Every structure is written in structure tokens, then in C-alpha cells.
């Protein structure tokens, strides 16, 4: 194995969790996250010579994953990977306009964790069940005794509340 392949493998190992979390956050079905990540890694390997060494490798990988998701939206592949097309388009546009990729040590991640701690217990449980345990709306509706629509609306409200809280904390800390 040549030095370039060894470095590429090390970078993939270092950033694969972040890339998978990014892909999931863009509304990709949990069963398809590995497929999208694998596709992004293959593209990254093929395009490795075009990688700018001054760039962050993780951000570059997330950018490739973003393009894979965007292409899935365009071609609507036989294997349906996108949970909600409108939501994913919104998240992709939002990402391009203001969101920077989160590193493990970022203030954003710390602010998010603090904001989650401040949520009411039911909201914390709902967020945990949805994102840590990767349960879909139907499973959540059974668990919480709510309709799937009510679950989705609750999650939307919680995400908005968390975004406001994180924005406030980041502004206050700076």
C-alpha cells in the first residue's frame, strides 16, 4: 500500500463518524446512511488528487456527501433513501447559507449539548429516541402515544427551539 492510500485510510477512519452523522442530519434514512457514506468515500478516493491540502478533510468529505444526497434527490434512485424530500432540500439550502460543519471540539456542539439539557424531559426523551436510537415517526408515535404527525411537529418545534438556544449561546459566548 502506498503512502497516499495509507493516509487516505487514516483520514477516512478519523472522519467517518462525522460524515455519517452529517448524512443522517440531512434526512437520509438510517438504513441508507452507510450506502451514501460509502459512495462519498469512493468519490473522495477517485478525486483525491484534487483535494487541497489546506482544506479540512472532514469538511471536504461532507461536501462530497452533500453532493451525493443532492444527486439522489435529482434522480430519485430506485432505493429510496430520503425520508422527506422538502425537509432535505431545506436542510441542504440552510447548510449552504449559514451552517459550518461541526467538529467534535466546537463551541456549537457544546452549546447544543447544553441546550438539550435545558429541554423538558419529554422533549429530551423524544430527541434521544429519534436521533440516538434512530426510531422513525411510527415507532415514536407508539412509544409516546401520539400520532406520527404530532411527533414530526414536536420534533420540528424542538429543533427550532434548539437552534434558537444554540444561536443565543454562541452569540452570548462571543
Secondary structure, 3 states (H helix, E strand, C coil): CCHHHHHHHHHHHHHHHHHHHHHHHCCECHHHHHHHHHHHHHHHHHCHHHCCCCCCHHHHHHHHHHHHHHHHHHHCCCCCCECCHHHHHHHHHHHHHCCCCCCCCCHHHHHHHHHHHHCCHHHHHHHHHHHHCCCCHHHHHHHHCCCHHHHHHHHHHHHHHHHHHHHHHHHHHC
